[in-house]
Amino acid sequence: MKISTQVFVVLLTFFLGMSNLAAKEFSQITGRVADGKGDFLPFANVALVETESGILLTGAVTGDDGKFHIESARSGKVHLVVSSIGFETFKTEPFDIKPGTNKDFGMITIKEEAGKLSEVTVRATRPEIIVEADKTIVNVEGSVLADGNTALEVIGRSPGVYVDENDQINLNGRPGVTVMINDRQTYMSAADLAQFLRSIPAENIKSIEIINNPPSRFDAEGGAGIINLRLKKNNIDGMFGNVSLGGIYNGIFGPNAGLSLNVKKGKWTNQASLNYNEFNFVNELDISRNFQLEQGVSNFHQNGNITTYNKSLFFNGGSDYEINSNHSVGITVQASEYNGENIGRSLTEINNPGTEDVFFLRSRNDSDSRNRRVFGNFHYVGVLDSLGTKLTSDLDYTRMVSSSNSLLTNNNWVNENEPLSTRDFILTLNDMDYSIFTAKVDFIRPLGKGRVFESGLKGSWVKSDNNLDLSKAVEDEPFQPDPNSNRFIYEENVLAAYASYKSKFAENVSFQAGLRTEYSDITGNSVTLDQVNKQNYIDLFPSLSVQQKVSKDYQIIYNANRRITRPNYRLLNPFVYYIDPLTTEEGNPNLRPQYAHNLEMNHVVKGAYQFTVGYSLTNDVFQQIFTQDEESRTTTTYTANLDRAKTWNFRAMIPVEIRSWWNTSNMVQVTNSAWKSQIGDALLDVSQTSYTLRTQHNFNLPAGFRAELMGMYIGPAQYGQATIKGFGWVDLGITKSLMKDKMTLTLNGTDLFASQVIRANVQFDNIDTQFRQYRNTQGVRFTLRYKFAKGESFRVSNRSGSTEERNRLD
């Protein structure tokens, strides 16, 4: 199917949802939930259920103060159901609602459960996207399209997020995103982070928090914002868990399996999960390069494919001990192992001016890689007084060891004389070792009347050792060392302190202002070249958020901050890596941090509709640069600092309930990006306005079936020197509940029309290159999951975690 048809399909489903956004009047249902002791109960589920059919119409979760607020455009007889783990379910008598109804239940008291919680069947899904003042929450738990998928895939489906062909995560059209898991950073480069996220099953994720403008308590790292994965937590006194088995076929079959177990006894809460996943695919490449010589144009046309086999094992475990009602300690452990095999094949046809001879180059690049990562965390949470003064502390340690080897074999011949070809070899051995230790303490002091003071200290100590060993050989001669071999040792120490204050300008206008200071001490030592680069600097990172409540249904949030993105350690290594004989990638020891200045105005209507205007100015922006050598006719890529990039964006998020069994979430985003910098002897001065459309439809069908349909289209965009053409895709998933909801069978179809094809060109200075890439994303995936439980329900305290920076390992 042509891409124009894909655009039509996505636009049709998008505007089908949008067509129902007629101005509606809503009923307002409010109240407050408390336990038998009179203490307000946060995180309780409050549902509005249709009396006759038992269908869940809408719902909410109580806040820290126990309050809830529900809006509905429906008419009819309903009742309110309040539930919380460890408490008896509360159900009101039926009452009538219609648009314009305002009903306040006041204080609702629910009793602690003496015995086992009775089974409750919910026949509708909760809202996929929740808009809050400081973040957007994407609910993953219960999503049909998430079942059997990985963390990277569900991140890529989130509003404003796009994972490009190089596995780089972009937020609102900008790279430089910090990825965190339960408030703790992952500390990896884009490539290693992508492999790690592929090892985490989406079934383990409760929700994804997208924080476009983080406050000062978060590390300043990540110029584009933060994506925080919330993993599931225990909720059963006794034992519960699930076991799953599944696989995906996209031309190559890849199985997956998982086991999750949660146990609580007394003051101890324990959880563990182990997951195995194989992610296999074929990456198709078609590249054309033109070199301008004195005699005319020399054309290189390359067809190739890379078959990738990935096997990953991921363990996540934790244990918490409740010393008393106000103090608790705990540990978290994560361990992952990734083994990959790449088999690359390419054929390049070379036409030169002044001759009819055709030159051929056939390359084979076979590589193996292994990556092992261990992460440990110790945390303490203490509530110091009745006002809610809280002290939290975290100690984190991360160790990652990676090794890879590749053999690039090249055959050269002229015309039809392949049997007479000459051979040469390039052998690459790469060993990497990283260790990171971080310590953090945070203090929160409520001052009454909505005023809160926060402060904290953090230190991180990083060391990486990267050894790259290159050697070359011709025909059957012995391998000889290559001068581009290099050992690079990197050390980075960052000390930080922050303070923030939250209060009100007026009854309907609140604010939070903060300042973060970070001192960085960095040393890069190229042992082979006997070259040492040192940097140390102090930076200030202010942040301000103002929330104006215009009316009960309309608020405006203003955000401003300054953030930094430091280069990952591998890019600072002056390495030379051969992708093929004609293409090399190089490191850049002179790469500087990039600084982003962000402004945002977010309009939230009825707590659901979001309209955002944002602006970002980034200095010394990272960008992959392409250079060509006309004499040798080779291409080199490296990451450099461009002078600046400017980004304007508008984003609208619009959830629509079409029927009681059919709801949608829709997003449209328009982004204008401008890049300006001197690159060599040429000036890069380009801009592009692009747009993104996303629509997701959730269906609750008879006989225990649920379905989800997601369509996305990304318009043409400019990324530095490269111009990317537009493309779109459609995913579909359906699930069936069996054995009284103890078992589920899910079937997903990804990229149904094989349309997620990347087409781009680089025409800058003397560079004239076009390429096409398709990563065989079209496939079918199935998952069979069985849930088991034994024990009573209980409540779990919130746990804190350090927000460290394991984000730049490679």
N, C-alpha and C positions, 0 to 999 in steps of 0.2 A: 504493500500500500504506500502511495506517495506521501511525502511529508505534508503536502497541502491538505490531504485527507485527514492526517493526524491532527493538524491544527483545527480543522472543522469539528472533529469528534470532541476535542478538548473544549473548544469554544461552546459547542452545543450543550455539553453537560454542565459547563460553568454557568452559562446564562439560563439554563433550565432551573438551576438553584437560585440564581439572582432574580428570576422573574417573580418569585414568591415574596420578595422583600418589599411588599407594599406596606405603607405605613399602618401599623397595627397598634391598638390600644391594649395594654397589658393589665392583668390583675396583679396585685401586690400582696404577697403573703409573708409575714415576718414573725419573729419570735426569738426566744432564747432557751437554750437547753442546759439543764443542770442535773447533777446527780443527787442522791438522797441526802447528802450532807450540805447541799446548797452550793457546792463548788461548780463554777461554770465548766461545761464539758466541751473542749475543742475537738474538731475532726469527727464529729458525729454526722452520720448520713441522714439527711432529711429529704424525703421523697413525696411527690405529689402523684397519687395513683388514682386512675379512673375507677370508680366504684363498680360499675357493671362488668367491665372487661378485665379489670385487674392490671391494665397496662400502665407502666410507668410513664407519666407525661413529662416530667422534668424533676430536677432536684438540686440540692446544694449541700455543701459541707460547712459546718459551723466553724467560725473563726476562733481565735484565741480567747475571746470574751464570751463564747458560746452562742453568739448571735447568728441568725441565718436570714436570708432574703431570697425569696423565690418569685419569679415573674412568669406569667403564662398568658398566652392569647386565646386559650381554649375556653369553651363554655360547657357546663354540665355538672353532674354530681361527682364529687371527689372526696377522698380522705387523705389525711397527712400521716405518713409513717416515719417514725424516728427510730434509728437503730445505731448502736455502737457496740463494738466488741466488748464482751464482758457485762452487758446490760440487757435487760429484757426489752423487747421491741414494743414501742409505744404507737398506738393507732387511734386516731380521733374518730368521732362519729362522722358519717357522711355530711357534707355541706355543699352548697351550690357556689359556683364561681362563674363569672362572665367578665369580659373586658371592662376594666374600670373598677372592679372589686378591690377593696382594701381590707385585709383581715389580719389582725395582730393577735397571736395566740398568747402573748405575754411570756410568762415563765412556764416551761414544760419540764417537769421533773420525771426522770426515768430511773428505775430501780436496778440495782446490781443484781446480776443473775446468780441464782443459787445453784442451779444445775446446768446441764448442757444446753447450749444455744440451739433452739429449734431451727430447722432448715427453712430458708427463705428463697423463693424463686423470683428472680428479676427478669422481666421479659423485655427489657430495653437496655440500650447501652447509654452510659453517661456521656456528657459532652466531650468530644474529642479534644477541643481546644478551650482553655479557660484563660481569660485575660485578667491579669492583676496589675496593680499600680506599677510594680517594679519588674515584672517579667511576664512572659507568656508560657503557659504550661500545656504541653501536649500529652494527653493520656495515652499510654501505650498498652497498659494492662487491659486485656479483654479485646484488643483490636484484632480483627480477622487478618488484615494484611501483615500484622506483626508476627503472627504465629508461624514459627519455622524460619523466620528471617533473622538477621543479625543486627547488632546495634548500629553499625554503619549504615545499613539500609534504611532503618527507621529514622535516623538522623537526617538522611538525605531527603526524606519525605516531609520533613517539618517545615512550617511556614517560614519563608525568607531564607531557607538553607539550601545550598546546592553543593554536591560533591562532584568535582570535575573529573576529567579523564585521568588526571594524575593523582587522584584520591585526596586532593586538597579541599578542605572544607571551607566554603565561603558563606558568609552571613550578610544578607542585604547587599549583595554584589561586591563584598570586600573580603579578602583573605585576612589571616591573622586572628583566628578564632582559638580561644583556649577551651579545651575539652576537659571536663571534670567528672568524676564519679563519686557520688555522695559527698560533694563539696571538696573533693581532693583531686588535684590535677594529675594528669596522666604522664606528663614529662616525656613526650616522644616527638620525633619528627613526623611529617605528614605520612611518609611511607610506613614507618613502624606503627604509628597510631592507627592507620587504616587496617593493618593486619591484626592488631590487638582488638580493635572494635569488631572485626569480623569473627573473632573467637568468642565474643559475648553474645549469647542468644537473646533475642528481643523478649523472650518469655520471662527473662530475669529482671526486666526493666519495668518499673511502675510508671514512671513519667519522665519527660524530657523538659527541662526548664531552659528557656531561651532568654538570656539577659543581655539586651542590647547595650545598656549603659550601666555597668556594675558600679555600686557604691564603693567607698574607700576601704571597707573591710575586706574586699576582695583584692588579690594581688593585681598590680597594675599591668601585668603581662596580658597580651591579647588585645590588639588595637580595635578589632572588629566586634568584640564582645565575648560572652561566655556561653557555652552549652554545657549544662549540668545534667548528668544521668542520675536519676534516683532509682536504685535497685530496690527490689521488694524486701520487706522485713517480716519477721515472725508475727503471727497473730493467733496462735493456738497454744493453750496450756496442755502440754502432753507432746504429741508428735503429729506432724503433718508434712506433706510434700507431694511431689509429682515425678513421674517418669515419662520420658518422651522418646519417640523414634520417628525418623523421617528422612527425607532426602530431596534433592533437586536434580532435574535433568535439563541441561541447556546444550545438549550435544555431547556432554560428558556427565556421567552420574556422580553425584557427591552425597554420601550419607551423612546423617548427623544423629546424635543421641544425647540425652541429658538426664541427670538425676538431681533433685533438690530435696533436702531434708531439713526440717526445723524442729528443734526440741526445746522445751522449757520445763524446768523443775525448780520450784522455790524461787530464789532470787537470781537464778542463772537462766540466761536466754542464749541459745546457741543456734547457729544456722550454718549450712554448708551446701554447696552445689558444685557439680562436676559436669562439664559439657565437652563433647567431642564434635568437631565439625570439619568437613571437607568442602573446600570452595575451589572448584575447578572451572576453567573457562579458556576460550581461545580468543586472543586479541588480534583482530585483523587490521593491517596497516597498508596504506597506499600513499606513497610520498613522491612528489615531483619537485626537483630543484633545478633552477637555471643559473648558470654561471656566465657572466659576460666577459669573454676573452677578446683580445685584439682582433682575432680572425672571425669572431662571431659568437654565437651562443652555444655553450655546451650544456646538454640536458641529461640529468640523472633521473631515471624513473625506477622506483623501488617498490616491489610488492613483497609483503611478508606477513607472517603470523607468529605469534608467541603462544604456545600452549602452556598453561600454568596449572600446576597441581599443588594445592595448599592443604595441609593437615594441621589442625590446631587443637590444643587441649587447654581448657580454662577452669581453674578452681577458684572459688570465692567462699571464704568462711569467716565467721566472727563469733565472738562470745562477749556477753555483757553481764556484769554483776552489779546488782542494786544494793549498795551499802546500806542505804535507808531511803526514805521517800525523797530526799533532797540531793543525794550524792550517789554517783555511779561511776564505774570504770569499765573499760572494755578494750578488746583488741580486734583488729581486722587483718586478715591475711589474704592476699591474692597471689596466685602463681599461674603462669601461662607458658606454654611451649608451642612454637610455630616452626613447622618444617615445610619448605617450599622447593619445588623443582620447576625450572623454566626450560622449555625447549624452543629455541628461536630459529626460524628459517626465513631467509630473504633472498631475493634475486634482483639485482640491479642491472639495468640496461643503460649504457652510456653512449651517447651520440656526440661526437666532436665535430666542430666546423673544419672544412677543408679536407675531409676524408669520408669515404663511404663505409669504412670499417666500423663495426659495432663491437664495443667492449662489454664484457659481462663480468659480474662479480657475484658469486654465490657464497653466502655466509651462513654458518651454523653456530649458534651461541647456546651452549648447554651450561646451566648453572644450578647449583644447589645451595640452599641457605638454611640456617637454623638460628632461632632466636628464643632465648629463655629469659623470663622476667619474674622477679619475686618482689612483692610489696608488702610491708608490714606497718601497722599503725597501732599505737597505744593512745587512748584518749580518756580524759576525765571530764565529767560534767558536774558542776555543783551549783545549787541554788542557795544563796547565802542568807537571805532574809525573806520576810513575808511580802516585801515589795516586788520580789522577782529579780533581785540582783543576781546575776549569773556569771560564773567564772568557768571557762573551758580551756583545756590545753590539749595539745597533740604532739606526738613524736612520730615522724615518718621515716622509713628507710626504704629505698628502692635500689635494686641491683639488676642490671640487664647485661647479658652476654650474648653477642651475636657473631656468627661466622658465616662466610660465604666463599664459594670458589666458582669460577667460570672459565670455560675454554672456548675462545672464539676462533673458529677455523674458516679461512677464506680461500676460495678458489678463483683464479683470474684466467680468462681466456679471451680470444678474439674470434668473432664471427661464429662459425659452427664447430670450432676446434676445442670443445670442452674436454675430450680425452687428453689433450695436450696442455691442460691448465697447470699453472703453478700454484703451490700452496704455501700459506704462511699461518702462524698461530700466535695468539696472544693469551697468556695465562694470567688470571687475576685471582689473588688470594687476599681476603680481607677479614681481619679479626677486630672486634670492637668490644670494649668493656666499659660500663658506666656504673657509677655509684652516686647516690644522692641521699643526703641526710637533711631533714628539715625539722625545725622546732617552732611551735607557735603557741601563744596564749592570748585569749580574748576576754575582755571584761565588759559587761553590759549592766548599766545602772539606770533603772527607771526613776524619774524625778517627779512623777505625778503630772496630772493634767495633760497627758499625751507627750510629755517631754522625756527623751531618752538620750543618755550619753553612752557612747561606745569608744573603746580604745583597745589597742593590741600591739604586740611585738611579734616579729617573725625573723627567722634566719634560715638560709639554705646554703648548703655546701655541696658543690658538684665537682666531680672529676671524671673525665673520660679519656680513654686511651684507644686510639684508632691506628691500626697498622695495615697499610696497603702495600702489597708485594706484587709487582708486575714483572713479567718476563716474556720474551718473544723468541720465535724460532722460524726458520725458513726450511721448507721441505723436511728432510730427515735429520737436519742438524740439531745439536743440543740447544736447549733453551738458554738464552742469555739474559742477565738482569737488565731491566729497563730503567733509565735514569728518573722516570716519573714515580718510582716507588717512594713511599713516604710514611714515616711514623709521626703522628700528631697527638700531643697531649694537651688537653684543655681543662682548665680549672676556673670555676666561677663561684664567687661568694656574694650573696645578696643579703643585706640586713635592712629590715623595714620596720617602720612604726606608723601608726595611723590613729586618728581621732575623728569622731563624727558626732554631730548633735542634731537631734530631731525635735521639732517643736511646731508651733503654729504662728503664722502672721495674723490670722483672724480665724473666726469660727469655721469658715469654709475653705481656708487656705493653710495647708501645712507644708513643711519643708524639711529636708535633710541635707546638711552641708558637711563635707568631710575633706580632710587633707591627708594624703599618704606620702611619706618620704622613703625613698629607697636608695641605698648606697650599694653600688656594684663595683666589684674588684675582679677583673678578668685577665687571665693569662693564657695565651695560645702559643705553644712551643712546637715548632716543626723540628723534630730531632734530626731528621735526615738533612734538612737544609741549614741546620744550625741557625734558625730564625725564630726570634721570640717577639711576640706582639703583646703589649700590656695596655690595658684600659682600666681606668677607675673614675667614677663620676657619681655625683649626687643629683637626683631628680626629684621634683615635686609634682604630685599628681592630685590636683584639686577635683572635687566633684560636687555637683549641686543638683538636687531634685526638688521641684515645687509641684504640689498637687492641689489643684483648684477644683472644688466641688461646686459646679455651676448650679446644679439641681440634683434631686435624688436620682435622676436617670442620666446625668451627663457630667463628666469630669474631664479635666484637661491636665496632663502631666508634662511638665517641662524638665528636660534633663540636659546636663552639660558636664563633660569630663575630659580629662587628658589621659592617654594611655600609651603604653610602650609595647613593642614586639621585638624581642631580641632574636638574632639569627640562631637557628639550631646549630649544634656543635659541629655536625658534619660539614656544613656549608663553609665554615671558617677554615677547614683543612685544605691546604693548597694541593689537592689531589688531582689526578687526571684519570678518568675512567672511560674506557672504550665501549661505547654502545655498539658500534660496528666500525669497520676501517675508515668510514667516511665521516663518522660522527663521534665527538668526544664531549664529555661533561667535565667541567673543572670546578674546583673550589675557589673561594675568594677570601683570603685572610684579612682583607681590608673592609669587609662588610660591616656596616654600622647598624645600630638599632634604628627602627623606624618609630616615629611618634605620630599619634593620631589625636586630633582635636575634634570632638564629637558634640553635635547639638541635635536635639530631638524634641518634637512636640507631638504628643500622643493624645488623641481624642477618643474617649471610651463612652459609648452610648449604651445604656441599659445593661451595663456590666458584661456585654457580649460583643458588640460591634466596635471595631477598632479602626481608626483612621490616623495614620502616622506620617509625619513629614520629618525627614532627617537630613543633616548635612555633615560631611566629614572632610577634613583637610589632613592629609598624611604627608609628612616630610620624610625624605630619605626612604621612600617606599621601596620594599623588596619587589623585584620583578625578574623573571627569567629572561635573559638576553640571548639573542641568536647573533652570531658573527660568521662571516664566510671568508675563506681565503681563496681568492680567485686562482692563484698560482697552483696550489696543491689541490684545489677544489674539495675542500673539507669544510664541515660545519662544526662550530664549537658552541656549546650552551653553558651558561653560568648564571648565577644569581648576583645581581648588582643593585646598588641604591640609585633609584631615579630621584630627580630633584623633588617632585611632589605629584600628588594625585588628588583630585577633588571629586567628591561623590555627593550627588543629590538623590534622594529617593522618596517616593510616596508609596505607602502600603495600606491597603484596605483588607480587613478580615471580617467576613460576614457569614455567620452561621444562620441557616434557614431550616425550619421544620416544615417540610412539604406536606407530610401526613404524620399521623401518630407513629407509624411504622417506618417512616422514611425521613431522615434528617441529613443535612449537608453542612459542610464547612467549606467556605470559598475564600480565595485570596487573589488579589491582583496587586502587582508591584511594578512600579515604573522607576527606573534608575538611569541617571545620567552620570557617566564617568568621563573625566578629562585627565589626560596624562601629559606631562610636559617635562622634558629633560634633554640634556645634551648627551648623546651616545657616540663616542668617538668623534668623527668629523661631521656627524649629522644631527639635526635637531628633531626630536620626537615631540610632536605637538598634535595630539589627536583627541577626539571626544566621540562619544556614542551614547545614544539613548536606547535602552533596551527595556524589555518588559517580561514579566513572568506571570503566568496564570496557573492556578492550582485549584482543583475542586475534588472533594471527597464526599462520597455518598454512602450512608450506612443504612442497611435495610434489615428489619426484623421480620422474618418470614414465618409462615406456619410450620408446624411439626418440628420445632426446635432448630430451624435453619437460620443463619445470619449471613449477610453478604456485605462486602465493601467494594466500591469502585473508585479508583483514583486516577485522575488525568492531570497531566502537567505539561506546560509548554514554556520554553525559555527562548525568548527572541534573540536576534542577532546582538552580539556584544563585542566590546573592545577590551582586550587585556594587554596593555602595553603595546608591543609591536604586533601582536596577533589579533586578527579579526575572526571571530567565531560566528558561524551561521546558526540560524535558529533550528530548534528541534523539539520534539515532544514525544510523550509515551503514555500508555495506559496500562494500569495494573488492575487485576480483579481477584478477589478472594471470597471463598464461601466456606462456612463451617457448620457442622452438625453436632449437636449434643446427644450423647448416648448414656445409657445406664444411669438415669436420673442425674445428669450433669457431671458424673464422675469421670466420664471419658468424652473427649472431643476429637473429631476428625476434621482436619482443615486442608483445603486444596487451594493453592494460589497460582495464578498465571501472571508472570512478570513480562513487561514490555511486549504486550500481546501482538503488536504489529511490526516488531523488529525495527523500530523507528528511532531508537536512542543512539543515533549516529552522530559523531562529532566531525564536522567539516570546518577547516580553518585555513587561513593563508597569512603569510608574513611577506609584506612588500614594503621594505624600508631600506633606504640607502642602497647598497648593492645586493640586498637579499631579495630573492624571488622564489618563494617556497609555498607549495600547497600540500595539505595532507588530509586524509580521511581515516577515521578510526572507529571500529565497532567492537565492543567487548562482549559479544554474544550474551547480552542481558536477557534475551528472550528465553523463557524457560517455564517449567512447571514444577511446583514444589508441593509436597504433601507432608503432613505432620499428624501423628497419632499420639495423644497425650492422656495419661491416666492420673487422676488425683486421688490421694488417700489422706485420711485424717483420723486421729484418735486422741481425744482429750477435750478439755474445756477451753473456752475463749478467754482471752485476757488482753489487757491494754499494754502497749509498749511505749516507753518514754522516748522522746526525741533524742537523737544522738548527734553530737557535733562532730566536726572533722576539720582538719587543717585544709587550707586552700593553697597548696604548694604548687610547684611548677616543674613537673616532669615532662613538659610539653615539647621539649626541643631535642630529645634524644634521636639519634639515628645510628 
